[in-house]
């Protein structure tokens, strides 16, 4: 009976995939994958499908869902946040609090899981009769759905570990008091002038070439510190690297890695991306996509809490280094960086780039 239910379960999943699951909202797809993995009757068949002794050369099986954010997975082995507990409170509280910050109407950015506003620091000084405010802060607030809240909470947990690294976004305050209310699902950082993608698009090639070494050194400093603390960023691209200002030579200075919603502790499993995203997310290594090869040889078998096994990629610094190599290629039309070549070896990343036509590094 269990085997029959398992077969029926897989048949239902296949039919759902074939009749429109690709148009489902991302959150529903993610939830469906969790339900599939938690189904005891489906897992034996899924295990048989995934089982193979040659993990490095065998493509991933093709699932009906995109990548799952491991920070909110119900499985303990996927809980890759720092040692501190995530905050349990899921909404802003109404309790009064003094000082803190005031949120302005200046929207600095909006992503899948959070929105960033400029904020003012409230300062009460005895020699002034009115309240003074100091500008220059960025306030990231989680969107209202549960997945967004968990993602921002995970970012705060990661920044507890790596936020003191040089070249990494510093978290000035978490769960701050904003406009008289405590906001547990938000955090405050310095406000930056822009990101590396903006600089790249607005800067002539000769200036970019002149700035290569200083930019590379700053990014490498942040990444190496993250690696030393036991984390990979897992989403390295120019838009996720901020800068404080432009120096006299036109080079960005005060660079900091940002956006840690996908960060993973080194050695832990990473849920893969849907193969449909393979052509568009061209800065991400081939090893992190279902249905693709594993040139980095990072796919391993992991045991779930129910005792079953599943193949998943493993967090490895090479993932970030490959994305960094491709970023260098895009901005400077080069990737012959000795530090990267020494760590990666020729061709280790597999195809990268629009159309996946280039082999880097």
C-alpha positions in Angstrom: 0.0 0.0 0.0 2.8 2.4 0.9 4.5 1.8 -2.5 1.2 2.4 -4.3 0.6 5.7 -2.4 4.2 6.7 -3.3 3.6 6.1 -7.0 0.3 7.9 -6.9 1.9 10.8 -5.1 4.6 11.1 -7.7 2.0 10.9 -10.5 0.0 13.7 -8.9 3.1 15.8 -8.7 4.0 15.1 -12.3 0.5 16.0 -13.5 0.5 19.2 -11.5 3.9 20.2 -13.0 2.7 19.3 -16.5 -0.6 21.3 -16.3 0.6 24.7 -15.1 2.7 24.6 -12.0 5.2 26.8 -13.7 2.8 29.7 -13.4 2.3 29.3 -9.7 3.5 32.1 -7.4 7.0 31.6 -6.0 5.8 31.2 -2.4 3.3 28.4 -3.4 6.0 26.6 -5.4 8.4 26.7 -2.5 5.7 25.4 -0.1 4.9 22.6 -2.5 8.5 21.4 -2.5 8.5 21.3 1.3 5.3 19.3 1.2 6.8 16.8 -1.3 9.9 16.3 0.8 7.8 15.9 4.0 5.6 13.3 2.4 6.8 9.9 3.8 5.1 8.0 1.0 6.8 10.0 -1.7 10.3 10.1 -0.2 11.3 6.5 -0.9 10.6 6.9 -4.6 12.3 10.3 -4.6 15.3 8.7 -2.9 15.5 6.0 -5.5 15.3 8.6 -8.3 18.1 10.7 -6.8 20.4 7.9 -5.7 23.6 7.6 -7.8 27.1 6.8 -6.7 28.7 9.2 -9.3 27.4 12.5 -7.9 30.0 14.8 -9.6 29.0 13.8 -13.2 25.3 13.1 -12.9 22.8 15.9 -13.6 20.3 16.9 -10.9 16.8 15.5 -11.3 14.4 18.1 -12.6 11.9 19.3 -9.9 8.6 21.2 -10.3 9.8 24.1 -8.2 12.4 26.8 -8.1 15.0 27.1 -5.5 13.9 27.0 -1.9 15.2 29.5 0.6 16.9 27.2 3.1 16.6 29.7 6.0 12.9 29.0 6.5 12.9 25.3 5.7 11.3 22.9 8.2 14.3 20.7 8.1 16.9 21.3 10.8 19.8 20.5 8.4 18.7 23.4 6.2 18.6 25.9 9.0 21.7 27.8 8.1 21.3 30.9 10.3 23.8 31.9 12.9 23.9 30.5 16.4 21.5 33.2 17.7 17.8 32.4 17.6 15.6 34.1 15.1 13.2 36.6 16.5 9.9 35.0 17.2 7.8 38.2 16.9 6.6 38.6 13.3 5.0 42.1 13.3 5.9 45.6 14.4 4.8 46.1 18.0 2.7 49.0 19.2 4.7 49.5 22.4 6.2 53.0 22.8 9.9 53.5 22.7 12.0 56.6 22.9 14.8 57.8 20.6 15.6 55.5 17.7 14.8 56.5 14.1 12.3 58.2 12.0 11.4 56.7 8.6 11.4 59.2 5.7 9.4 58.9 2.5 12.7 58.5 0.5 12.6 55.0 -1.0 16.1 53.7 -1.5 15.2 50.3 -3.0 12.7 47.5 -3.0 13.4 43.8 -3.5 11.6 40.5 -3.3 11.5 40.3 0.5 12.2 43.8 1.8 12.0 47.5 1.2 14.7 50.0 2.1 14.0 53.6 3.2 16.2 56.5 4.2 15.9 56.9 8.0 16.8 59.7 10.4 18.4 59.2 13.8 16.6 61.0 16.5 18.9 62.9 18.9 17.7 64.6 22.1 20.1 67.2 23.2 19.6 69.2 26.4 20.8 72.5 25.0 18.2 72.4 22.2 14.5 73.0 23.0 13.4 71.0 19.8 14.3 67.6 18.7 17.2 67.4 16.2 17.6 64.6 13.6 20.7 63.3 11.9 20.4 61.9 8.4 22.5 59.2 6.7 20.9 55.8 7.6 19.1 53.1 5.6 16.2 51.1 7.2 15.4 47.7 5.7 11.9 46.5 6.5 10.6 43.0 5.7 7.4 42.8 3.6 4.4 41.4 5.4 4.4 37.8 4.2 6.0 35.2 6.3 8.7 34.2 3.8 9.9 37.9 3.6 10.0 38.1 7.4 12.1 35.0 7.7 14.4 36.2 5.0 15.1 39.5 6.7 15.5 37.8 10.0 18.0 35.5 8.4 19.9 38.5 7.1 20.1 39.9 10.6 21.4 36.6 12.0 24.1 36.4 9.3 25.1 40.0 9.9 25.5 39.2 13.6 28.3 36.9 12.4 29.9 38.8 9.5 28.7 42.5 9.9 32.0 43.5 11.6 34.1 42.3 8.7 35.8 45.0 6.6 34.1 45.1 3.3 30.8 43.9 4.5 27.6 45.9 5.2 27.6 46.8 8.9 24.4 46.4 10.8 24.2 49.4 13.1 20.9 48.5 14.8 18.5 45.5 14.6 14.9 45.5 15.6 15.1 49.3 16.0 12.7 51.7 17.5 11.1 53.5 14.5 8.6 56.3 14.9 7.8 55.2 18.4 7.3 51.5 17.6 9.7 48.6 18.0 10.2 46.9 14.6 11.7 43.4 15.1 11.7 42.5 11.4 14.0 45.3 10.3 17.5 46.6 10.7 19.5 49.8 10.2 22.7 50.3 8.2 24.8 53.2 6.9 23.4 54.8 3.8 25.6 54.2 0.7 26.0 56.3 -2.4 25.2 53.6 -4.9 26.1 50.1 -6.0 28.8 48.7 -8.3 26.3 48.0 -11.1 25.3 51.6 -11.3 29.0 52.7 -11.3 29.9 50.2 -14.0 27.1 51.4 -16.3 28.0 55.1 -15.8 31.8 54.9 -16.0 33.9 54.9 -19.1 36.0 51.8 -19.8 39.3 53.6 -19.3 38.3 54.7 -15.8 37.0 51.3 -15.0 40.3 49.7 -16.0 42.2 52.2 -13.8 40.0 51.2 -10.8 40.2 47.5 -11.3 42.8 46.7 -8.6 41.3 48.8 -5.8 37.8 47.5 -6.5 39.0 43.8 -6.6 41.0 44.2 -3.4 38.0 45.6 -1.5 35.6 42.9 -2.7 38.1 40.2 -2.0 38.7 41.5 1.5 35.0 41.2 2.3 34.6 37.8 0.8 37.7 36.4 2.6 36.4 37.6 5.9 33.1 35.9 5.3 34.9 32.7 4.4 36.9 32.9 7.6 33.7 33.4 9.6 32.3 30.3 8.0 29.9 31.8 5.4 29.4 32.1 1.7 27.4 35.0 0.3 25.8 32.9 -2.5 24.6 35.9 -4.5 27.7 37.8 -5.6 26.9 40.3 -8.4 27.6 44.0 -8.9 24.2 45.1 -7.7 24.9 43.5 -4.3 28.1 45.5 -3.7 27.6 49.0 -2.4 30.0 51.9 -2.2 30.2 54.9 0.1 31.5 57.4 -2.5 33.7 58.1 -5.5 37.4 59.1 -5.0 39.3 61.8 -6.9 40.2 59.3 -9.6 36.6 58.2 -10.2 36.9 54.9 -8.4 34.3 53.7 -5.9 35.6 53.5 -2.3 34.2 52.1 0.9 32.8 49.0 -0.9 30.6 46.6 1.2 28.9 43.3 0.3 25.2 43.5 0.9 22.0 41.4 0.6 22.6 38.3 2.7 19.2 36.6 2.2 20.8 33.6 0.4 24.0 33.4 2.6 24.8 29.8 3.7 27.2 28.4 6.2 30.1 26.6 4.6 29.6 22.9 4.3 25.8 23.0 4.6 23.4 22.0 1.8 21.9 24.6 -0.6 18.6 24.0 -2.3 19.1 24.4 -6.0 17.5 26.7 -8.5 14.9 25.7 -11.1 16.6 24.8 -14.4 14.2 27.4 -16.0 16.3 30.1 -14.4 19.6 28.8 -15.9 19.8 31.1 -18.8 18.7 34.3 -17.0 20.7 33.9 -13.8 23.9 33.6 -15.7 26.2 34.8 -12.9 25.4 31.7 -10.8 27.4 28.6 -11.3 26.0 25.6 -13.2 26.3 23.3 -10.1 23.4 25.2 -8.4 20.8 24.4 -10.9 18.6 21.3 -11.1 19.0 19.3 -14.3 22.5 20.7 -14.9 26.0 19.2 -14.5 28.1 19.7 -11.4 31.5 21.1 -12.6 32.4 22.3 -9.1 31.8 18.8 -7.7 29.9 20.1 -4.8 26.8 17.9 -4.9 26.4 15.5 -2.0 23.9 13.2 -0.4 22.3 14.6 2.7 20.1 12.7 5.2 16.7 14.2 6.1 15.2 14.1 9.6 13.0 11.2 8.4 16.1 9.2 7.6 15.8 9.5 3.8 18.5 10.9 1.6 18.5 13.6 -1.0 21.1 15.1 -3.3 21.9 18.8 -2.8 24.8 21.2 -3.6 27.0 22.0 -0.7 28.0 25.6 0.3 31.6 26.1 -0.9 33.6 29.3 -1.3 34.2 28.4 -4.9 30.6 29.4 -5.6 31.3 33.0 -4.6 34.7 33.0 -6.4 33.1 31.9 -9.6 30.5 34.6 -9.5 33.2 37.1 -8.7 35.3 35.9 -11.7 32.3 36.4 -13.9 31.7 39.9 -12.5 35.3 40.8 -13.3 34.8 39.5 -16.8 31.6 41.6 -17.3 33.0 44.9 -15.9 36.6 44.7 -17.1 36.5 42.1 -19.9 39.1 40.0 -18.1 39.2 37.2 -15.6 42.9 36.4 -15.5 43.1 37.3 -11.8 45.9 35.2 -10.3 44.2 34.9 -6.9 41.1 33.4 -8.5 42.9 31.2 -10.9 45.0 29.7 -8.1 41.9 28.9 -6.0 39.6 27.7 -8.8 41.7 26.1 -11.5 41.0 26.5 -15.2 37.4 25.7 -16.2 36.2 24.8 -12.7 33.1 27.0 -12.8 31.5 25.5 -15.9 29.6 27.6 -18.5 28.7 31.1 -17.3 27.3 34.2 -19.0 24.4 35.1 -21.3 23.5 32.0 -23.3 26.0 30.1 -21.1 28.5 30.3 -24.0 31.6 31.2 -21.9 33.7 28.9 -19.8 35.1 30.7 -16.7 37.6 31.2 -15.3 
